[in-house]
Amino acid sequence: MHYEELDVIIPTYNRANFLKIQLESIFNSNATWRKTIILNNASTDSTLEVIEKIKNKYPEREIEVITNCYNIGNPKNFIKTQTLATNYFTAIFHDDDAIHPEYIDRAMSIFKSNKQMVMISGG
C-alpha cells in the first residue's frame, strides 16, 4: 500500500554498514510512502557511497539526503529530524533499525484507525 501522507527520516553518522541494512529493510517493505530523508551528520566513512548505491537500486523511491556541514552531535541531529517533519505522518528510524516488511503497513493501520495516537515506538 502507498502512504502519500507518510515520510521516513533516518539520522545517521559513520555507520554505513548498519545504514545499508536499514535502508534495504525499509525499501523491501510491503508499503511505499512519499519520501525518505536521510540526515547525514557529516559522516566521514562510506555513508554517502552506500546511499548512492541504494538510490540506484531503488530508483522508484524518493530519497533526499541532507548532510550537515559539520557534526552537530547525535542529540542535535535527532532534534533536527523534528524540523524536517512536514508531512501528516513521520516515521523516524535510526540507522541501525532493520524492520519487518509489514511494519509500516501495520503501524499506519493503527495510526489511521486511532486518531488519538500520536506516537508509536519500538526499541
N, CA, C and O atoms as a GROMACS GRO file, in nm:
protein
  492
    1MET      N    1   0.083  -0.117   0.000
    1MET     CA    2   0.000   0.000   0.000
    1MET      C    3   0.089   0.125   0.000
    1MET      O    4   0.198   0.124   0.058
    2HIS      N    5   0.042   0.231  -0.064
    2HIS     CA    6   0.117   0.357  -0.070
    2HIS      C    7   0.057   0.457   0.029
    2HIS      O    8  -0.064   0.472   0.039
    3TYR      N    9   0.145   0.524   0.103
    3TYR     CA   10   0.104   0.623   0.203
    3TYR      C   11   0.165   0.758   0.165
    3TYR      O   12   0.277   0.789   0.204
    4GLU      N   13   0.090   0.836   0.091
    4GLU     CA   14   0.138   0.968   0.048
    4GLU      C   15   0.154   1.062   0.169
    4GLU      O   16   0.233   1.157   0.165
    5GLU      N   17   0.081   1.035   0.275
    5GLU     CA   18   0.085   1.121   0.394
    5GLU      C   19   0.195   1.080   0.493
    5GLU      O   20   0.196   1.126   0.607
    6LEU      N   21   0.288   0.993   0.449
    6LEU     CA   22   0.397   0.945   0.535
    6LEU      C   23   0.532   0.979   0.474
    6LEU      O   24   0.556   0.958   0.355
    7ASP      N   25   0.620   1.031   0.558
    7ASP     CA   26   0.762   1.048   0.525
    7ASP      C   27   0.842   0.967   0.626
    7ASP      O   28   0.799   0.948   0.740
    8VAL      N   29   0.959   0.922   0.584
    8VAL     CA   30   1.052   0.850   0.672
    8VAL      C   31   1.180   0.932   0.682
    8VAL      O   32   1.233   0.978   0.581
    9ILE      N   33   1.228   0.951   0.805
    9ILE     CA   34   1.352   1.026   0.827
    9ILE      C   35   1.449   0.935   0.902
    9ILE      O   36   1.412   0.868   0.998
   10ILE      N   37   1.574   0.935   0.855
   10ILE     CA   38   1.677   0.849   0.915
   10ILE      C   39   1.801   0.932   0.947
   10ILE      O   40   1.873   0.972   0.855
   11PRO      N   41   1.827   0.960   1.075
   11PRO     CA   42   1.952   1.027   1.110
   11PRO      C   43   2.066   0.924   1.110
   11PRO      O   44   2.047   0.809   1.150
   12THR      N   45   2.184   0.966   1.065
   12THR     CA   46   2.296   0.872   1.059
   12THR      C   47   2.428   0.944   1.078
   12THR      O   48   2.442   1.063   1.049
   13TYR      N   49   2.526   0.869   1.128
   13TYR     CA   50   2.663   0.920   1.138
   13TYR      C   51   2.760   0.801   1.143
   13TYR      O   52   2.758   0.723   1.238
   14ASN      N   53   2.843   0.790   1.041
   14ASN     CA   54   2.952   0.692   1.037
   14ASN      C   55   2.911   0.549   1.071
   14ASN      O   56   2.981   0.479   1.143
   15ARG      N   57   2.797   0.508   1.019
   15ARG     CA   58   2.751   0.370   1.040
   15ARG      C   59   2.703   0.314   0.908
   15ARG      O   60   2.593   0.258   0.899
   16ALA      N   61   2.786   0.328   0.806
   16ALA     CA   62   2.748   0.290   0.670
   16ALA      C   63   2.698   0.145   0.661
   16ALA      O   64   2.600   0.118   0.593
   17ASN      N   65   2.766   0.053   0.729
   17ASN     CA   66   2.725  -0.088   0.721
   17ASN      C   67   2.587  -0.109   0.780
   17ASN      O   68   2.506  -0.183   0.724
   18PHE      N   69   2.558  -0.045   0.893
   18PHE     CA   70   2.425  -0.056   0.953
   18PHE      C   71   2.321   0.015   0.865
   18PHE      O   72   2.211  -0.036   0.846
   19LEU      N   73   2.357   0.132   0.814
   19LEU     CA   74   2.264   0.208   0.730
   19LEU      C   75   2.223   0.128   0.608
   19LEU      O   76   2.106   0.132   0.568
   20LYS      N   77   2.315   0.056   0.546
   20LYS     CA   78   2.282  -0.027   0.430
   20LYS      C   79   2.176  -0.130   0.465
   20LYS      O   80   2.079  -0.149   0.391
   21ILE      N   81   2.194  -0.198   0.577
   21ILE     CA   82   2.096  -0.297   0.622
   21ILE      C   83   1.962  -0.230   0.650
   21ILE      O   84   1.857  -0.282   0.613
   22GLN      N   85   1.966  -0.115   0.716
   22GLN     CA   86   1.844  -0.043   0.749
   22GLN      C   87   1.768  -0.003   0.623
   22GLN      O   88   1.648  -0.027   0.613
   23LEU      N   89   1.838   0.057   0.528
   23LEU     CA   90   1.772   0.101   0.405
   23LEU      C   91   1.716  -0.016   0.324
   23LEU      O   92   1.607  -0.007   0.269
   24GLU      N   93   1.791  -0.124   0.317
   24GLU     CA   94   1.740  -0.244   0.249
   24GLU      C   95   1.612  -0.292   0.316
   24GLU      O   96   1.517  -0.331   0.247
   25SER      N   97   1.608  -0.290   0.448
   25SER     CA   98   1.489  -0.339   0.518
   25SER      C   99   1.368  -0.250   0.491
   25SER      O  100   1.259  -0.302   0.467
   26ILE      N  101   1.384  -0.118   0.495
   26ILE     CA  102   1.265  -0.035   0.473
   26ILE      C  103   1.221  -0.037   0.327
   26ILE      O  104   1.101  -0.031   0.299
   27PHE      N  105   1.316  -0.044   0.235
   27PHE     CA  106   1.276  -0.043   0.095
   27PHE      C  107   1.227  -0.179   0.047
   27PHE      O  108   1.176  -0.190  -0.065
   28ASN      N  109   1.242  -0.282   0.127
   28ASN     CA  110   1.181  -0.412   0.099
   28ASN      C  111   1.049  -0.427   0.173
   28ASN      O  112   0.993  -0.536   0.182
   29SER      N  113   1.000  -0.318   0.224
   29SER     CA  114   0.872  -0.314   0.293
   29SER      C  115   0.759  -0.338   0.195
   29SER      O  116   0.772  -0.313   0.075
   30ASN      N  117   0.647  -0.388   0.247
   30ASN     CA  118   0.526  -0.403   0.166
   30ASN      C  119   0.467  -0.267   0.129
   30ASN      O  120   0.390  -0.255   0.034
   31ALA      N  121   0.504  -0.164   0.204
   31ALA     CA  122   0.448  -0.030   0.187
   31ALA      C  123   0.544   0.060   0.109
   31ALA      O  124   0.664   0.035   0.101
   32THR      N  125   0.486   0.165   0.053
   32THR     CA  126   0.564   0.274  -0.003
   32THR      C  127   0.511   0.403   0.061
   32THR      O  128   0.402   0.404   0.118
   33TRP      N  129   0.587   0.510   0.050
   33TRP     CA  130   0.548   0.637   0.111
   33TRP      C  131   0.602   0.751   0.027
   33TRP      O  132   0.671   0.728  -0.073
   34ARG      N  133   0.571   0.873   0.066
   34ARG     CA  134   0.605   0.989  -0.016
   34ARG      C  135   0.755   1.004  -0.036
   34ARG      O  136   0.802   1.007  -0.149
   35LYS      N  137   0.832   1.014   0.074
   35LYS     CA  138   0.977   1.030   0.058
   35LYS      C  139   1.052   0.985   0.183
   35LYS      O  140   0.996   0.975   0.292
   36THR      N  141   1.180   0.957   0.161
   36THR     CA  142   1.271   0.921   0.269
   36THR      C  143   1.379   1.028   0.274
   36THR      O  144   1.440   1.062   0.172
   37ILE      N  145   1.402   1.082   0.393
   37ILE     CA  146   1.506   1.181   0.414
   37ILE      C  147   1.615   1.117   0.500
   37ILE      O  148   1.588   1.068   0.609
   38ILE      N  149   1.736   1.118   0.450
   38ILE     CA  150   1.850   1.068   0.528
   38ILE      C  151   1.926   1.190   0.576
   38ILE      O  152   1.976   1.269   0.497
   39LEU      N  153   1.933   1.205   0.709
   39LEU     CA  154   2.000   1.319   0.770
   39LEU      C  155   2.140   1.275   0.813
   39LEU      O  156   2.159   1.217   0.919
   40ASN      N  157   2.236   1.305   0.728
   40ASN     CA  158   2.374   1.264   0.747
   40ASN      C  159   2.448   1.368   0.831
   40ASN      O  160   2.458   1.485   0.793
   41ASN      N  161   2.498   1.324   0.946
   41ASN     CA  162   2.564   1.415   1.040
   41ASN      C  163   2.713   1.427   1.010
   41ASN      O  164   2.797   1.404   1.096
   42ALA      N  165   2.744   1.464   0.885
   42ALA     CA  166   2.882   1.486   0.840
   42ALA      C  167   2.967   1.360   0.853
   42ALA      O  168   3.080   1.366   0.903
   43SER      N  169   2.915   1.247   0.809
   43SER     CA  170   2.988   1.121   0.815
   43SER      C  171   3.118   1.129   0.737
   43SER      O  172   3.127   1.196   0.635
   44THR      N  173   3.219   1.058   0.788
   44THR     CA  174   3.349   1.052   0.720
   44THR      C  175   3.379   0.912   0.667
   44THR      O  176   3.487   0.888   0.613
   45ASP      N  177   3.285   0.820   0.682
   45ASP     CA  178   3.302   0.684   0.631
   45ASP      C  179   3.236   0.674   0.493
   45ASP      O  180   3.226   0.776   0.424
   46SER      N  181   3.193   0.558   0.453
   46SER     CA  182   3.135   0.538   0.320
   46SER      C  183   2.983   0.558   0.316
   46SER      O  184   2.916   0.504   0.228
   47THR      N  185   2.929   0.634   0.410
   47THR     CA  186   2.785   0.658   0.417
   47THR      C  187   2.728   0.709   0.285
   47THR      O  188   2.628   0.656   0.237
   48LEU      N  189   2.789   0.810   0.227
   48LEU     CA  190   2.735   0.867   0.103
   48LEU      C  191   2.740   0.769  -0.013
   48LEU      O  192   2.652   0.769  -0.098
   49GLU      N  193   2.843   0.684  -0.017
   49GLU     CA  194   2.852   0.582  -0.121
   49GLU      C  195   2.742   0.479  -0.105
   49GLU      O  196   2.681   0.435  -0.203
   50VAL      N  197   2.716   0.439   0.018
   50VAL     CA  198   2.607   0.344   0.047
   50VAL      C  199   2.474   0.403   0.001
   50VAL      O  200   2.393   0.334  -0.061
   51ILE      N  201   2.452   0.529   0.032
   51ILE     CA  202   2.326   0.594  -0.006
   51ILE      C  203   2.313   0.598  -0.159
   51ILE      O  204   2.205   0.571  -0.212
   52GLU      N  205   2.419   0.631  -0.229
   52GLU     CA  206   2.414   0.635  -0.376
   52GLU      C  207   2.380   0.498  -0.434
   52GLU      O  208   2.300   0.489  -0.528
   53LYS      N  209   2.438   0.393  -0.380
   53LYS     CA  210   2.408   0.257  -0.428
   53LYS      C  211   2.261   0.223  -0.404
   53LYS      O  212   2.195   0.164  -0.490
   54ILE      N  213   2.210   0.260  -0.289
   54ILE     CA  214   2.069   0.234  -0.257
   54ILE      C  215   1.978   0.315  -0.350
   54ILE      O  216   1.878   0.264  -0.400
   55LYS      N  217   2.013   0.441  -0.375
   55LYS     CA  218   1.933   0.524  -0.467
   55LYS      C  219   1.929   0.462  -0.606
   55LYS      O  220   1.826   0.465  -0.673
   56ASN      N  221   2.041   0.407  -0.650
   56ASN     CA  222   2.046   0.341  -0.781
   56ASN      C  223   1.967   0.211  -0.782
   56ASN      O  224   1.906   0.176  -0.883
   57LYS      N  225   1.969   0.140  -0.671
   57LYS     CA  226   1.897   0.013  -0.662
   57LYS      C  227   1.746   0.033  -0.653
   57LYS      O  228   1.670  -0.050  -0.701
   58TYR      N  229   1.703   0.143  -0.592
   58TYR     CA  230   1.561   0.171  -0.573
   58TYR      C  231   1.526   0.306  -0.636
   58TYR      O  232   1.489   0.400  -0.565
   59PRO      N  233   1.537   0.318  -0.769
   59PRO     CA  234   1.514   0.449  -0.833
   59PRO      C  235   1.371   0.499  -0.819
   59PRO      O  236   1.345   0.618  -0.834
   60GLU      N  237   1.278   0.409  -0.791
   60GLU     CA  238   1.138   0.449  -0.777
   60GLU      C  239   1.110   0.516  -0.642
   60GLU      O  240   1.005   0.575  -0.622
   61ARG      N  241   1.205   0.506  -0.550
   61ARG     CA  242   1.190   0.567  -0.418
   61ARG      C  243   1.242   0.710  -0.419
   61ARG      O  244   1.348   0.738  -0.476
   62GLU      N  245   1.169   0.797  -0.357
   62GLU     CA  246   1.211   0.937  -0.344
   62GLU      C  247   1.302   0.945  -0.221
   62GLU      O  248   1.256   0.936  -0.108
   63ILE      N  249   1.431   0.962  -0.245
   63ILE     CA  250   1.530   0.966  -0.137
   63ILE      C  251   1.602   1.100  -0.141
   63ILE      O  252   1.665   1.136  -0.240
   64GLU      N  253   1.590   1.173  -0.032
   64GLU     CA  254   1.658   1.302  -0.019
   64GLU      C  255   1.768   1.288   0.086
   64GLU      O  256   1.746   1.228   0.191
   65VAL      N  257   1.885   1.341   0.058
   65VAL     CA  258   1.997   1.336   0.152
   65VAL      C  259   2.029   1.478   0.195
   65VAL      O  260   2.052   1.566   0.113
   66ILE      N  261   2.032   1.498   0.325
   66ILE     CA  262   2.073   1.625   0.382
   66ILE      C  263   2.198   1.596   0.465
   66ILE      O  264   2.194   1.516   0.557
   67THR      N  265   2.308   1.662   0.431
   67THR     CA  266   2.433   1.642   0.503
   67THR      C  267   2.468   1.769   0.578
   67THR      O  268   2.481   1.876   0.520
   68ASN      N  269   2.484   1.755   0.709
   68ASN     CA  270   2.525   1.870   0.790
   68ASN      C  271   2.666   1.912   0.751
   68ASN      O  272   2.748   1.827   0.714
   69CYS      N  273   2.696   2.040   0.758
   69CYS     CA  274   2.829   2.093   0.725
   69CYS      C  275   2.936   2.041   0.821
   69CYS      O  276   3.052   2.024   0.783
   70TYR      N  277   2.896   2.015   0.943
   70TYR     CA  278   2.985   1.959   1.044
   70TYR      C  279   2.900   1.875   1.139
   70TYR      O  280   2.778   1.888   1.141
   71ASN      N  281   2.965   1.790   1.215
   71ASN     CA  282   2.893   1.703   1.307
   71ASN      C  283   2.836   1.785   1.423
   71ASN      O  284   2.910   1.850   1.497
   72ILE      N  285   2.705   1.782   1.436
   72ILE     CA  286   2.638   1.859   1.541
   72ILE      C  287   2.608   1.774   1.664
   72ILE      O  288   2.544   1.821   1.759
   73GLY      N  289   2.651   1.650   1.664
   73GLY     CA  290   2.625   1.560   1.775
   73GLY      C  291   2.494   1.485   1.756
   73GLY      O  292   2.403   1.533   1.689
   74ASN      N  293   2.486   1.367   1.815
   74ASN     CA  294   2.368   1.282   1.799
   74ASN      C  295   2.240   1.347   1.851
   74ASN      O  296   2.139   1.345   1.779
   75PRO      N  297   2.238   1.405   1.972
   75PRO     CA  298   2.111   1.465   2.019
   75PRO      C  299   2.060   1.577   1.927
   75PRO      O  300   1.941   1.583   1.897
   76LYS      N  301   2.150   1.666   1.884
   76LYS     CA  302   2.106   1.776   1.798
   76LYS      C  303   2.065   1.726   1.659
   76LYS      O  304   1.974   1.782   1.598
   77ASN      N  305   2.130   1.622   1.610
   77ASN     CA  306   2.091   1.566   1.482
   77ASN      C  307   1.951   1.505   1.492
   77ASN      O  308   1.870   1.520   1.400
   78PHE      N  309   1.923   1.437   1.603
   78PHE     CA  310   1.789   1.382   1.623
   78PHE      C  311   1.686   1.494   1.634
   78PHE      O  312   1.579   1.486   1.575
   79ILE      N  313   1.718   1.598   1.708
   79ILE     CA  314   1.626   1.712   1.721
   79ILE      C  315   1.601   1.774   1.584
   79ILE      O  316   1.489   1.818   1.555
   80LYS      N  317   1.702   1.778   1.499
   80LYS     CA  318   1.686   1.834   1.364
   80LYS      C  319   1.584   1.755   1.283
   80LYS      O  320   1.518   1.811   1.196
   81THR      N  321   1.570   1.624   1.310
   81THR     CA  322   1.469   1.546   1.238
   81THR      C  323   1.330   1.605   1.261
   81THR      O  324   1.244   1.599   1.173
   82GLN      N  325   1.309   1.661   1.379
   82GLN     CA  326   1.177   1.718   1.410
   82GLN      C  327   1.145   1.839   1.322
   82GLN      O  328   1.029   1.863   1.290
   83THR      N  329   1.248   1.915   1.284
   83THR     CA  330   1.225   2.031   1.198
   83THR      C  331   1.199   1.989   1.054
   83THR      O  332   1.144   2.066   0.976
   84LEU      N  333   1.240   1.868   1.018
   84LEU     CA  334   1.221   1.818   0.882
   84LEU      C  335   1.086   1.748   0.865
   84LEU      O  336   1.046   1.719   0.752
   85ALA      N  337   1.018   1.721   0.973
   85ALA     CA  338   0.890   1.650   0.970
   85ALA      C  339   0.780   1.746   0.925
   85ALA      O  340   0.731   1.826   1.004
   86THR      N  341   0.742   1.737   0.798
   86THR     CA  342   0.642   1.829   0.743
   86THR      C  343   0.517   1.758   0.693
   86THR      O  344   0.418   1.824   0.659
   87ASN      N  345   0.518   1.626   0.688
   87ASN     CA  346   0.403   1.552   0.639
   87ASN      C  347   0.310   1.521   0.755
   87ASN      O  348   0.344   1.544   0.871
   88TYR      N  349   0.192   1.469   0.724
   88TYR     CA  350   0.094   1.437   0.828
   88TYR      C  351   0.149   1.331   0.924
   88TYR      O  352   0.131   1.342   1.045
   89PHE      N  353   0.216   1.228   0.869
   89PHE     CA  354   0.281   1.125   0.949
   89PHE      C  355   0.430   1.125   0.916
   89PHE      O  356   0.469   1.144   0.802
   90THR      N  357   0.511   1.103   1.018
   90THR     CA  358   0.656   1.091   1.000
   90THR      C  359   0.706   0.974   1.083
   90THR      O  360   0.677   0.965   1.202
   91ALA      N  361   0.780   0.886   1.020
   91ALA     CA  362   0.845   0.775   1.092
   91ALA      C  363   0.994   0.807   1.098
   91ALA      O  364   1.057   0.834   0.995
   92ILE      N  365   1.050   0.803   1.217
   92ILE     CA  366   1.193   0.827   1.233
   92ILE      C  367   1.256   0.694   1.274
   92ILE      O  368   1.224   0.637   1.379
   93PHE      N  369   1.346   0.647   1.189
   93PHE     CA  370   1.420   0.525   1.217
   93PHE      C  371   1.567   0.561   1.232
   93PHE      O  372   1.618   0.647   1.161
   94HIS      N  373   1.634   0.496   1.325
   94HIS     CA  374   1.778   0.517   1.337
   94HIS      C  375   1.849   0.431   1.233
   94HIS      O  376   1.791   0.340   1.175
   95ASP      N  377   1.974   0.462   1.210
   95ASP     CA  378   2.050   0.394   1.105
   95ASP      C  379   2.074   0.246   1.132
   95ASP      O  380   2.119   0.174   1.044
   96ASP      N  381   2.044   0.200   1.252
   96ASP     CA  382   2.061   0.056   1.281
   96ASP      C  383   1.927  -0.014   1.304
   96ASP      O  384   1.924  -0.124   1.359
   97ASP      N  385   1.816   0.048   1.264
   97ASP     CA  386   1.683  -0.010   1.280
   97ASP      C  387   1.643  -0.088   1.155
   97ASP      O  388   1.600  -0.028   1.056
   98ALA      N  389   1.655  -0.217   1.158
   98ALA     CA  390   1.603  -0.301   1.050
   98ALA      C  391   1.460  -0.338   1.088
   98ALA      O  392   1.433  -0.375   1.202
   99ILE      N  393   1.369  -0.330   0.992
   99ILE     CA  394   1.228  -0.354   1.023
   99ILE      C  395   1.173  -0.472   0.945
   99ILE      O  396   1.226  -0.511   0.841
  100HIS      N  397   1.066  -0.528   0.997
  100HIS     CA  398   0.992  -0.635   0.932
  100HIS      C  399   0.921  -0.575   0.809
  100HIS      O  400   0.879  -0.460   0.814
  101PRO      N  401   0.907  -0.650   0.700
  101PRO     CA  402   0.843  -0.596   0.579
  101PRO      C  403   0.701  -0.542   0.600
  101PRO      O  404   0.656  -0.457   0.524
  102GLU      N  405   0.631  -0.590   0.702
  102GLU     CA  406   0.493  -0.546   0.727
  102GLU      C  407   0.483  -0.436   0.832
  102GLU      O  408   0.373  -0.390   0.862
  103TYR      N  409   0.596  -0.394   0.888
  103TYR     CA  410   0.594  -0.299   1.000
  103TYR      C  411   0.520  -0.169   0.965
  103TYR      O  412   0.433  -0.126   1.040
  104ILE      N  413   0.555  -0.107   0.853
  104ILE     CA  414   0.495   0.022   0.820
  104ILE      C  415   0.346   0.007   0.792
  104ILE      O  416   0.267   0.090   0.837
  105ASP      N  417   0.307  -0.096   0.718
  105ASP     CA  418   0.163  -0.118   0.694
  105ASP      C  419   0.088  -0.134   0.826
  105ASP      O  420  -0.018  -0.074   0.845
  106ARG      N  421   0.142  -0.213   0.916
  106ARG     CA  422   0.074  -0.235   1.044
  106ARG      C  423   0.069  -0.109   1.128
  106ARG      O  424  -0.034  -0.078   1.188
  107ALA      N  425   0.180  -0.034   1.133
  107ALA     CA  426   0.182   0.090   1.211
  107ALA      C  427   0.084   0.192   1.152
  107ALA      O  428   0.010   0.257   1.227
  108MET      N  429   0.081   0.205   1.021
  108MET     CA  430  -0.011   0.300   0.958
  108MET      C  431  -0.156   0.260   0.980
  108MET      O  432  -0.243   0.346   0.994
  109SER      N  433  -0.182   0.132   0.982
  109SER     CA  434  -0.318   0.084   1.010
  109SER      C  435  -0.361   0.128   1.150
  109SER      O  436  -0.475   0.171   1.171
  110ILE      N  437  -0.271   0.116   1.245
  110ILE     CA  438  -0.301   0.158   1.383
  110ILE      C  439  -0.322   0.310   1.386
  110ILE      O  440  -0.419   0.357   1.446
  111PHE      N  441  -0.233   0.385   1.324
  111PHE     CA  442  -0.246   0.531   1.325
  111PHE      C  443  -0.376   0.576   1.262
  111PHE      O  444  -0.444   0.664   1.315
  112LYS      N  445  -0.412   0.517   1.148
  112LYS     CA  446  -0.531   0.561   1.077
  112LYS      C  447  -0.660   0.522   1.148
  112LYS      O  448  -0.762   0.589   1.133
  113SER      N  449  -0.656   0.414   1.224
  113SER     CA  450  -0.777   0.371   1.293
  113SER      C  451  -0.791   0.433   1.432
  113SER      O  452  -0.898   0.426   1.493
  114ASN      N  453  -0.685   0.494   1.484
  114ASN     CA  454  -0.689   0.551   1.619
  114ASN      C  455  -0.634   0.693   1.611
  114ASN      O  456  -0.514   0.715   1.624
  115LYS      N  457  -0.723   0.788   1.591
  115LYS     CA  458  -0.682   0.928   1.573
  115LYS      C  459  -0.623   0.988   1.701
  115LYS      O  460  -0.560   1.094   1.695
  116GLN      N  461  -0.641   0.923   1.815
  116GLN     CA  462  -0.586   0.975   1.941
  116GLN      C  463  -0.437   0.944   1.956
  116GLN      O  464  -0.367   1.012   2.031
  117MET      N  465  -0.389   0.842   1.884
  117MET     CA  466  -0.249   0.802   1.897
  117MET      C  467  -0.161   0.902   1.825
  117MET      O  468  -0.186   0.936   1.709
  118VAL      N  469  -0.056   0.949   1.893
  118VAL     CA  470   0.033   1.044   1.830
  118VAL      C  471   0.174   0.988   1.814
  118VAL      O  472   0.255   1.047   1.742
  119MET      N  473   0.204   0.878   1.878
  119MET     CA  474   0.340   0.823   1.867
  119MET      C  475   0.338   0.673   1.887
  119MET      O  476   0.258   0.620   1.964
  120ILE      N  477   0.425   0.606   1.818
  120ILE     CA  478   0.449   0.464   1.842
  120ILE      C  479   0.599   0.447   1.844
  120ILE      O  480   0.670   0.509   1.766
  121SER      N  481   0.649   0.364   1.934
  121SER     CA  482   0.792   0.349   1.948
  121SER      C  483   0.827   0.203   1.961
  121SER      O  484   0.752   0.123   2.017
  122GLY      N  485   0.943   0.169   1.909
  122GLY     CA  486   0.995   0.034   1.925
  122GLY      C  487   1.139   0.043   1.966
  122GLY      O  488   1.206   0.141   1.935
  123GLY      N  489   1.187  -0.057   2.034
  123GLY     CA  490   1.324  -0.044   2.080
  123GLY      C  491   1.403  -0.165   2.071
  123GLY      O  492   1.521  -0.165   2.107
   0.00000   0.00000   0.00000
